[in-house]
């Protein structure tokens, strides 16, 4: 596995850092403010469009399991996004998974978030 060179969310656009902080604190009402009204989130084969659907996703995602999450690396991709890698450990099938949260920005807001298993 390739280890990312950085684990500082501050190296990503500020909105992404704010989202990650709110998400880690299970603060859905703050996390949703990071998204544009027309944002898209893709996770586990499902697509959520607009803040209403994304809010429902954020409220329910992972709620059927108990787990911990650790930010293990970040990579900025130009001025319009970046990737945050998280390791989840819990009582879900497989018990451990590394996920990449791939962000695309539109100005100061998240336009797209794609959550996929890490490949490196």
C-alpha positions in Angstrom: 0.0 0.0 0.0 1.2 3.5 -0.8 1.1 5.7 2.2 0.0 9.3 1.5 2.5 11.9 2.3 0.2 14.0 4.5 -2.6 13.6 7.0 -3.3 17.2 7.5 -6.9 18.1 6.4 -5.7 21.7 6.3 -3.9 20.9 3.1 -7.3 20.5 1.4 -9.6 23.4 0.5 -11.1 24.9 3.8 -14.6 23.7 3.0 -13.4 20.1 2.8 -11.6 20.4 6.1 -14.7 21.9 7.7 -16.8 19.0 6.3 -14.4 16.4 7.6 -14.3 18.0 11.0 -18.1 18.1 11.2 -18.5 14.6 9.9 -16.0 13.3 12.5 -18.1 15.0 15.2 -21.4 13.5 13.7 -22.5 17.1 13.2 -24.8 16.6 10.2 -26.2 20.2 10.3 -22.8 21.7 9.9 -21.5 19.0 7.4 -24.4 19.7 5.0 -23.5 23.4 4.8 -20.3 22.4 2.8 -22.3 21.3 -0.2 -23.7 23.3 -3.1 -27.5 23.0 -3.6 -26.9 20.8 -6.7 -24.1 18.7 -5.2 -23.8 15.0 -5.8 -22.6 12.3 -3.4 -21.9 8.7 -4.6 -21.4 6.0 -2.1 -21.7 2.2 -2.3 -23.3 2.3 -5.7 -25.9 4.9 -4.7 -26.1 8.5 -5.9 -27.6 11.3 -3.8 -28.4 14.5 -5.6 -29.1 17.9 -3.9 -28.8 18.8 -0.3 -32.1 17.2 0.8 -30.9 13.7 -0.4 -27.4 14.3 0.8 -28.7 15.3 4.3 -30.6 12.0 4.5 -27.5 10.2 3.4 -25.3 11.9 6.0 -27.9 11.2 8.7 -28.0 7.5 8.0 -24.6 6.5 6.6 -23.0 3.8 8.7 -25.7 4.1 11.4 -26.2 0.3 11.4 -22.6 -0.3 12.5 -20.3 0.7 15.3 -16.9 1.9 14.0 -14.1 4.2 14.4 -12.6 6.3 11.6 -9.1 7.7 11.2 -7.9 10.2 8.6 -4.8 8.5 7.2 -3.9 10.8 4.4 -4.9 13.7 2.1 -4.0 14.7 -1.4 -4.9 18.0 -3.0 -5.9 17.9 -6.7 -5.4 21.4 -8.0 -7.6 24.2 -6.8 -10.8 22.4 -7.2 -10.6 19.4 -4.9 -8.8 16.6 -3.2 -8.9 13.2 -1.7 -9.1 12.3 2.0 -8.3 8.7 2.9 -10.0 7.2 6.0 -9.5 3.9 7.7 -12.7 2.5 9.3 -12.5 -0.3 11.9 -15.7 -1.7 13.2 -18.4 -4.5 13.3 -19.3 -4.3 9.6 -18.4 -7.1 7.2 -14.7 -7.2 6.7 -14.1 -5.2 9.9 -11.5 -2.9 8.3 -11.7 -0.8 5.2 -9.7 2.1 3.7 -12.0 4.6 1.9 -11.1 7.5 -0.4 -13.3 10.5 -0.2 -12.8 12.2 -3.5 -14.0 15.8 -3.5 -14.6 18.2 -6.4 -15.3 21.9 -5.5 -17.4 24.5 -7.1 -16.1 27.8 -5.7 -16.4 27.5 -1.9 -18.8 24.5 -1.9 -18.4 20.8 -2.5 -19.9 20.0 -5.9 -19.2 16.2 -5.8 -18.1 13.6 -3.2 -17.4 10.1 -4.4 -16.6 7.6 -1.7 -14.7 4.5 -2.9 -12.5 1.8 -1.4 -8.9 2.8 -1.6 -6.9 1.0 -4.3 -3.4 1.9 -3.2 
